[in-house]
Amino acid sequence: MNTKPQLVLDIGGVLLANLSPLFWQELTSDTVITHAELTSRYKAQMSEALWRGAITEEQFWHWICEQCSSIDGGHARALLRSKLTPLPALNLLPEWSRIADIHLLSNHRMEWIMPCLASVEPFIQSMTISSQVGVSKPHAPIYRHAASELRPSQRVLFVDDLETNLLEASRLGWDTLLADEQGAWLHKVIPLLTK
């Protein structure tokens, strides 16, 4: 049995910045729709389908342009790219990969994250991305899919920035770590992997 620990990481809020309220505010800055209206419509009409891959990226941008009539798709895409900034953990993947196999488990869009992860892709063993597998966290099937990608190990550590996403990982017997905004969690990864 491979004794190398398995480190499973979320992306948004862990490796890359989440799509913050600033993204939505900037989309609506020159439109008649308010930030609150847009985010409410997004949650009701698009969020679930977007993250599960039930709609294409093109359909999402078309919907954004319909809601914010004064914005074009190219500007909206550029705005999104500008918000997906690296967090400190991204630079730690080479170091962590010497200790553990690294896997990603995230509610995201593959086409949005791949350009941001290109420099660290060699350190990643597998990626379970909601838009690719058709299910999102915190639903059990996405965790089972990620578990099927792991190598046999006595230790699995899952890091996410939302407590609600840690419960299902715990049910699988994984150790869990909440990624706090201040970054204190970064100093706990190696001790938890090597205990």
N, C-alpha and C positions, 0 to 999 in steps of 0.2 A: 504494500500500500504506500502510495506517495504521502509522505508526511508534511509536505510543503503546505502551509495554510492557504486558504482560498479567501481573497479579499474581494468583496462585491461592493461596488460603489454606485450610488446614484450619480446623475450628471448635474442637473439643475440644483444650485445651492450647495453643491459639493465640489465639482470640478469646474463648472462654468456658472456664471451668474444666472439667476432665474430671470424670466421675463418679468421685469419689475413693473410697478404701476407707471413708471416713467415712459415705458414703451407705449402703453395705451394712452397716456396723457398727450404724448407728442403726436400720436396718430390723430387725435381729435383737436389739436391746437388751432387749426384753421378751418374747422368744420362746424356745422350746426348741431351735430350730435354731441352730447356731453360725454365725458370720460365715464361717468357712472352708467349712462345708457348703453354705451358700447360694451363695457365689461359685462353688464347684465345680459345683453343680447348674446354676447360671445359664450357665456356660461350656459345659457339656455339652448342656443342653436348650434354651436360649433365645437365647444371644448371636448366633449366626449368623442365625437366623431373624428376630430383632428388627431387626438393623441392615440386613438385606436387604429388609425390608418383607414378609416371607413370613407374618408374623402381624400382627394389628392391635395398636394400642396397648392397647385394651381387653383383649385376650387376655393381653398381658404383665402388666397390673395384676391380672388374675384369677389368673395363675400366682403372682405375688408374694404375694397374699392366701392362696393355698393353702399356700405354703411357710411363711409367717409368719402363723399363724392369729390372732395377737393384733393384727394391724394391719389397718386398713381401707384401701380404695383411695384415698379422699380424703386421708388422712394421708400415704400413700406418695407420691401425686402432689405434695403440698405440700412434702414432704421433697426430692423430686427438683428441683423448681423452686428451692428454696432453695440447692441445690448448684450450679446452672448460673449462676454469678456471672461478670460481665464481667472480662476480663483487660485490661491496658493497651492492647493492640493495637486493641481495639474502638474506642477513642476516636481512634485514628490513621487510621481509614478515610477520613474527609473529607479529610485532608491527603494521604494516599496516592492518593486518587482524582483529585487534580489532576495527578498524574504518570503514573498507570497506570489501565487498566481493571481493576476488581477482580472476581474470580470466587471462588466457594466450592466446595471439593471435600472432602466429609467423610462419614465413617461416623457417621450420626446419624439422628434422627427429626425430620421437618419440624415436627410438632406441638409438639415440645419447644423447638426453636430459634427459631421465628418470633417468639414474644413477646419473646425476648431481643434479637432483631436488628431489631425494628421501627424503632428510631430511626436505624439506619444503612442500612436497606434501599434508600433512594434512591442510595446510593453503590455498590451491588452490581449488576454487569451480568448475572451468571448464578449459579445454584446447582445443583450436582450433589450431591445428597444420597442416600446409599446406600439409604435406605428407599423413596425414590421411583423409583430406577432399577433396583433389584433385584440389585445387585452391590456389593460392598464392597472397600475397599482392603485389601490391596495388589494385587488382581486387575486385570489390564490393561484389561478392558472399561470400568471406571468412569473410568479416565484417558482412554481414547479418547472416551468420552462428554463429559467435561469439555473435551477438546481441540476437539471439534466446536462448542463454545459460544464459543470464543475468537475474537477478531478477528485478522485477519492482522497479524503483528508479527514483528520480528526478535528480540525478547527476551520470554521467558516465565520468570517466577520463581515457583517453588512452595515454600511454607513449610508444614512439618508438624512435629509434636513427636515423631514416631517415625521413626527412621532407616530401618526396613523399608519405610516408605511413600514414601521418596525414590527408591528404585531405579527403579521403573517410570516415574516422571517423568523421570529422567535418560535413560532409553531413548528417550523421546519428543523428546529434545533440549532439555528445559527445564533452566534453572539451578535448583538446589535450595538450600534453607537450612533447617537444623535449628533449630527453636524450642526453645531451652534454657529451663529453669525460672526461671533468674535474669533472663531478659529481655534479655540482651546482643544477641540477634538483632534486636531492634527498631531498633537503631542501624545495622544493616547493610542494611536494606531499600532505603532511598533510594539509597545508593551503588551497590548492585547493579542497581537499575533504571535508573540514569542513567550507568552506565559506558560 
